[in-house]
């Protein structure tokens, strides 16, 4: 289908997207400390007039009603981020920490942070064990990298463990690192936690575009906002049986050896959990091409998303992964305005598109209406048949004698 014959996509309100991103980044939300960001997102949905439900722990399932209820689809982004937790109150008056989620202490070093205690909060800095060149000389350059080789210096008078205990700090207190946000006039956005707050902002912006346009999706769509993606469980708590397709929105990896671009959306074909659904993935590629949305395809080797959690929980659904191109994931992340707009556009295009297969209304069914990937005429067989061994391998040297006899006749 030519892009000229397609109805135009509703415009993305980028000012709304950026405002949402900044507000999300202002709310600390390491895994396990997500009530605040869940409340914010629920309020954002209410302002758009989109109904929603919360699970016991705060995952959100919103609803965009379609012309038909099934086969329904889900579009998921996660509200939780990386962080840390107090592991030890050390004799030197500093804190030993463990990570929340999977990230390297290399990117925690020098980070300003907040420690959330039972009665309030403290500010602090994550530092290597040896921090001053004036005290340790070249030793500061040879320290190992690892969470056991960093500690938190708390901004309170503390010379020993007892001082920190008296201040109200305990083992198990949550730690949130500052985002360190900076937006450049040229469109670059630098911050921790763009994974996945940038995708949350893009999803909300896509929902706003659809609501503002008055267009009704062909089938029910459920924007999902999960709270435990960084530790692996993610979307498994917010799905129900009517959902036949699920697209995860997440960070995409721009790095040497990858095909992702910081100024485009990425359609991931496979991650470490295996290939995504063939038909849903190619549908997203087709939508991006037809609507002129800047995109790349990619394969991620060390990556998993909410889609993996959904399938591993036993859900029989088609899954796919799209994202915003970004550099330095789980570190000082950077993306570009163009990537966020492209992701929001692709999300809106998907919500307004027809389902992959009408047969997906039911979880089980006959062969009728089942999808087809490779047609029989495309299933090529080797064009050169192998010779039959009996024709050239004869017992007792008969083959060699036949060759000798043939040679004699020619002489």
C-alpha positions in Angstrom: 0.0 0.0 0.0 1.4 3.4 -0.9 1.9 5.9 1.9 -0.2 8.4 -0.1 -3.3 6.2 0.4 -2.9 5.8 4.2 -4.7 8.1 6.5 -2.2 10.4 8.2 -1.1 9.6 11.7 -2.3 11.9 14.4 0.4 14.4 15.2 2.6 13.8 18.3 2.6 16.7 20.8 6.4 16.7 21.5 6.1 19.5 24.1 3.8 17.1 26.1 6.2 14.2 25.6 9.2 16.2 26.8 7.3 17.7 29.8 6.2 14.2 30.7 9.8 12.9 30.5 11.1 15.7 32.7 8.4 15.1 35.3 9.1 11.3 35.3 12.8 11.8 35.7 12.1 14.1 38.8 10.4 11.1 40.6 12.8 8.5 42.0 11.6 5.0 41.1 14.2 2.3 41.6 12.5 -1.2 41.6 10.6 -1.5 44.9 10.1 2.2 45.4 7.6 2.9 42.6 4.5 4.2 44.3 5.2 7.8 43.4 5.8 7.2 39.7 2.7 4.9 39.6 0.6 7.7 41.1 2.0 10.2 38.7 1.3 8.0 35.7 -2.3 7.3 36.9 -2.8 11.1 37.1 -1.5 11.5 33.6 -4.0 8.9 32.3 -6.8 10.6 34.2 -6.0 13.9 32.6 -6.2 12.3 29.2 -9.6 10.7 30.0 -8.1 7.1 29.7 -9.5 4.6 32.3 -7.0 2.4 34.1 -6.6 -0.2 36.8 -3.8 -0.8 39.3 -2.5 -4.1 40.5 -1.8 -4.6 44.2 1.8 -3.4 43.8 1.2 -0.6 41.4 1.5 -1.9 37.8 -1.0 -0.1 35.6 -3.3 -1.4 32.9 -5.0 1.4 30.9 -7.7 0.9 28.3 -8.2 2.4 24.8 -11.5 0.9 23.6 -11.6 -0.2 20.0 -14.4 -1.1 17.6 -14.0 -4.7 18.7 -12.8 -6.2 22.0 -10.8 -9.0 20.6 -8.1 -9.9 19.6 -6.8 -7.3 22.0 -3.3 -5.9 22.2 -1.0 -4.5 24.9 1.7 -1.9 24.6 4.0 -1.9 27.6 6.7 0.4 29.0 8.3 0.1 32.5 8.2 2.8 35.3 11.0 1.2 37.4 14.6 2.1 37.1 18.0 0.9 38.3 19.1 1.9 41.8 20.9 0.5 44.9 20.3 -0.5 48.5 22.2 -0.2 51.7 24.0 -3.5 52.3 26.3 -2.6 55.2 26.8 0.3 57.7 30.6 0.4 57.7 32.9 1.1 60.7 34.4 4.1 58.8 30.9 5.9 58.8 30.2 5.1 55.2 27.7 2.7 53.5 28.3 -0.5 51.5 25.8 -1.0 48.8 24.4 -3.5 46.4 22.8 -2.7 43.0 19.1 -2.9 42.3 18.9 -4.3 38.7 21.9 -5.1 36.6 24.4 -2.3 36.1 28.0 -1.7 36.7 29.4 0.2 39.7 31.7 1.9 37.1 28.8 4.2 36.3 27.8 4.7 39.9 31.2 6.2 40.9 30.9 9.9 41.5 27.1 9.8 41.3 25.0 12.0 43.7 22.2 10.2 45.3 19.4 10.1 47.9 19.1 7.5 50.7 15.5 6.9 51.7 15.2 5.9 55.3 12.2 4.9 57.5 11.9 8.5 58.8 13.2 10.7 56.0 16.1 10.9 53.5 19.8 11.8 53.3 21.9 13.0 50.4 25.2 11.4 49.6 27.8 10.5 46.9 29.0 7.1 45.6 32.7 6.9 45.6 35.5 4.4 45.1 37.2 3.2 48.3 40.3 5.2 47.5 39.2 8.7 46.3 42.0 11.2 46.8 45.1 11.3 44.7 46.7 13.5 47.4 46.3 10.6 49.9 46.7 7.5 47.8 48.7 8.6 44.8 48.6 6.2 41.8 46.6 3.6 43.8 43.4 5.4 42.8 44.0 4.4 39.2 44.5 0.7 39.9 41.4 0.0 42.0 39.2 -2.9 40.8 35.7 -2.3 39.5 32.8 -3.8 41.4 30.1 -2.9 44.0 32.3 -4.2 46.8 34.9 -1.5 45.7 32.6 1.5 46.2 30.9 3.1 49.2 28.4 5.9 49.9 29.6 9.0 51.7 26.5 10.4 53.5 26.1 14.1 53.9 25.8 14.0 57.7 28.4 14.0 60.5 29.4 10.3 60.7 32.8 9.0 61.8 31.7 5.4 62.5 28.8 3.0 62.1 27.0 4.1 65.3 26.8 7.7 64.0 24.9 6.5 60.9 22.6 4.2 63.0 21.8 7.2 65.3 21.0 9.3 62.2 18.3 6.7 61.3 20.0 4.8 58.4 19.5 1.1 58.2 20.6 -1.9 56.1 17.9 -2.3 53.4 17.3 1.4 52.8 16.7 2.3 49.2 19.1 4.5 47.2 18.2 6.5 44.1 20.9 8.1 42.0 20.3 11.6 40.5 19.3 11.5 36.8 21.8 14.3 35.9 19.5 15.5 33.0 20.7 17.8 30.3 18.8 18.6 27.1 20.7 20.2 24.3 19.2 22.8 21.8 20.1 20.4 19.0 17.8 17.7 20.4 20.2 15.5 22.3 18.9 14.3 25.7 21.4 13.1 28.3 20.3 11.4 31.5 20.2 8.3 33.7 16.9 6.4 33.5 15.9 7.2 29.9 15.5 3.5 30.2 12.6 3.4 30.4 11.1 6.8 31.3 11.6 8.1 27.7 9.6 5.2 26.4 6.9 5.8 29.0 6.7 9.4 27.9 6.5 8.3 24.2 3.7 5.9 25.0 1.7 8.5 26.9 2.3 10.9 24.0 1.0 8.3 21.5 -2.1 7.8 23.7 -2.7 11.6 23.8 -2.4 11.8 20.0 -5.0 9.1 19.5 -7.4 10.7 22.1 -7.0 14.2 20.7 -7.7 12.9 17.1 -10.9 11.2 18.1 -9.9 8.1 16.2 -11.0 4.7 17.5 -8.6 1.8 17.3 -9.9 -1.3 15.5 -9.5 -3.5 18.6 -9.0 -2.8 22.3 -5.6 -1.6 23.2 -4.1 -1.8 26.7 -1.2 0.5 27.5 0.6 -1.2 30.4 3.1 0.4 32.8 5.1 -2.2 34.7 7.2 -1.7 37.9 9.7 -4.7 38.0 11.1 -5.0 34.5 14.7 -4.3 35.7 14.6 -7.4 37.9 12.9 -9.6 35.3 9.2 -10.1 36.2 7.8 -7.1 34.5 4.6 -7.4 32.5 3.6 -10.8 33.7 1.3 -9.3 36.4 -0.8 -7.0 34.2 -1.9 -9.2 31.3 -5.2 -11.1 30.8 -6.4 -13.7 28.4 -7.9 -11.4 25.8 -4.5 -10.0 24.9 -3.2 -11.6 21.8 -0.4 -9.2 20.8 2.1 -7.3 23.0 4.7 -4.7 21.9 7.3 -3.7 24.5 8.7 -0.1 24.3 12.2 0.1 25.7 15.7 1.5 25.2 17.5 0.3 22.1 21.3 -0.1 22.0 23.4 2.2 19.8 26.9 0.8 20.0 29.7 -0.7 17.7 28.3 -3.8 16.1 24.7 -2.7 16.4 22.4 -1.3 13.8 20.5 1.1 16.1 20.7 4.9 15.5 20.2 7.5 18.2 17.9 9.5 16.0 15.5 6.7 15.0 13.2 4.1 16.4 14.5 0.5 16.5 12.5 -2.6 15.7 14.3 -5.5 17.4 14.0 -8.8 15.7 15.7 -10.9 18.4 17.1 -10.5 21.9 18.7 -13.0 24.3 15.3 -14.6 24.9 15.0 -15.6 21.2 13.3 -14.2 18.1 10.2 -12.1 18.5 7.0 -13.0 16.7 7.6 -13.0 12.9 4.3 -11.6 11.9 4.0 -8.9 14.5 7.6 -7.8 14.0 7.2 -7.5 10.2 3.9 -5.7 10.7 5.8 -3.0 12.7 8.5 -2.8 10.0 5.8 -2.4 7.3 4.0 0.3 9.4 7.2 2.3 9.8 8.0 2.1 6.1 4.4 3.0 5.0 4.3 6.0 7.3 7.8 7.2 6.6 8.9 6.8 10.2 12.6 6.7 10.6 13.6 3.2 11.9 16.3 0.6 12.0 16.2 -3.2 12.6 18.5 -4.7 15.1 19.4 -7.8 17.1 20.4 -7.5 20.8 22.7 -10.2 22.3 22.6 -9.1 26.0 19.1 -7.9 26.4 15.7 -8.9 27.7 12.4 -7.0 28.1 8.9 -7.2 29.4 8.1 -9.4 26.4 10.3 -12.2 27.7 8.6 -12.0 31.1 5.2 -12.3 29.6 6.0 -15.4 27.5 7.9 -17.0 30.4 4.9 -16.5 32.6 2.9 -18.8 30.3 1.1 -16.3 28.1 0.3 -17.5 24.6 0.8 -14.1 22.9 2.6 -12.6 20.0 5.4 -10.3 21.2 7.6 -7.7 19.7 10.1 -5.0 20.8 10.5 -1.5 19.6 12.6 1.2 21.2 14.3 4.6 21.0 17.9 4.5 19.9 20.2 5.4 22.7 23.9 5.4 23.6 25.4 4.0 26.9 22.5 2.0 28.2 22.4 1.5 32.0 25.1 4.3 32.3 25.0 8.0 31.3 22.4 7.4 28.6 21.9 9.7 25.6 19.1 9.7 23.0 17.7 12.3 20.6 14.3 14.0 20.2 14.0 12.4 16.8 14.1 8.9 18.2 11.4 9.7 20.8 9.1 11.2 18.2 9.7 8.2 15.9 8.9 5.8 18.7 5.7 7.7 19.6 4.6 7.7 15.9 5.2 4.0 15.5 3.3 3.3 18.7 0.3 5.3 17.5 0.5 3.7 14.1 0.4 0.2 15.7 -2.5 1.0 18.0 -4.5 2.3 15.1 -3.7 -0.7 12.8 -5.5 -3.9 12.2 -4.5 -7.0 14.3 -2.0 -9.4 12.9 -4.7 -12.2 12.5 -8.4 -12.2 13.3 -8.0 -15.8 14.2 -6.2 -14.6 17.3 -9.6 -13.8 18.9 -9.3 -17.2 20.5 -6.3 -18.8 22.0 -7.0 -22.1 20.3 -8.5 -22.9 17.0 -8.3 -24.8 13.7 -5.9 -24.3 10.8 -8.4 -22.0 9.2 -7.0 -18.4 9.3 -3.6 -19.5 10.7 -0.7 -17.4 9.6 1.8 -18.3 6.9 5.5 -17.3 6.9 7.1 -19.0 4.0 5.0 -20.2 1.1 5.5 -23.6 -0.4 6.9 -22.2 -3.7 9.6 -20.4 -1.6 10.7 -23.5 0.1 13.6 -24.2 -2.2 15.3 -27.7 -2.4 18.9 -28.3 -3.6 19.0 -27.9 -7.4 21.8 -30.4 -7.9 20.9 -34.0 -7.1 23.5 -36.2 -5.7 24.6 -39.3 -7.7 23.5 -42.7 -6.6 26.4 -44.5 -4.9 25.5 -47.9 -6.5 26.2 -46.4 -10.0 29.8 -45.5 -9.2 30.8 -47.8 -6.4 30.9 -51.5 -7.5 32.2 -54.5 -5.5 35.6 -56.3 -6.1 37.1 -53.6 -8.2 34.6 -54.1 -11.0 34.4 -50.3 -11.4 38.1 -50.0 -12.0 38.1 -52.9 -14.5 35.3 -51.2 -16.4 37.3 -48.0 -16.6 40.4 -50.0 -17.9 38.3 -51.8 -20.5 36.8 -48.5 -21.7 40.3 -47.0 -22.0 41.5 -50.0 -24.0 38.7 -49.7 -26.5 39.7 -46.1 -27.2 43.3 -46.9 -28.0 
